[in-house]
Amino acid sequence: MASLKDLRNRITSVKATQKITKAMQMVAAAKLRRAQMAAESARPYAERMAQVLGNLASNLTPGAETPRLLSGTGQDRTHLLVVCTAERGLCGAFNSSISRLARDHARRLMAQGKTVKIICVGKKGYDVLRREFRDQIVELIELRGVRQLGFENAEGIARNLLGRYDAGEFDVATLFYSRFRSVIAQIPTAQQIIPADIAPTDAAPAVSSDAVYEYEPGEGEILAALLPKNLTVQILRALLENAASEQGARMGAMDSATRNAGEMIKKQTLIYNRTRQAMITKELIEIISGAEAL
């Protein structure tokens, strides 16, 4: 049975932990608003960019040379998985859910006889995936020192991928991240980015159903210039979605931890009071017994 001093120390320790989790919850809530605004602002631009590329691809002149970023290498042997996670933990299942989606995808590809390579953007995803895919991980990109994610961060990753693609290191690249829906809902997402998986443009608003577009220069040249920029835009969107999802997940995790600490404090305080009462009762019985013996 724990002594009163041990129980007091335990209660003090839990109270200190509760203060930390409460502070982390408040910090995450403050960061969430800015991260959420950045993610929601990037969505229309990324979606419209995909629609423009879809229009260009659908109107591509027959016989024109299709850029490799759109047509691919013609093979499907080597897959590169770009797994974006956080640099820090204490955010619930945020990192593990993205890593699990990438791990299942890698296992499925390897079962089909494909070659899998992995680039980890964020240390936590690397820590999870290296246990099983140490030989498949080709690079770790850390963004720990970045205070605010910007276009230059996504552009550096995009240049890395383009260099590897031009060198023939992979045929298909898939991006893994968590799409922010709300504080309690973050959706792990897999998106093919090389060759570009351009959605149909039926949802794009049209000025007229009979409108005819003429492109100068040709569609192929415009696509060759826009596809690398689209790659950067899609990576930037994934990073911003991840940042918002991370803060939302951390806010929820720290809220749960704070409530659990409060319940633990109540439980330990009850045990402390019962133990203290039992010791007082025991001492009274000993005093009374000693007095009667006299």
Summary of the structure (lengths in Angstrom):
residues: 294
radius of gyration: 28.0
end to end distance: 32.2
largest distance: 115.4
contacts: 870
relative contact order: 0.19
helix: 61%
strand: 14%
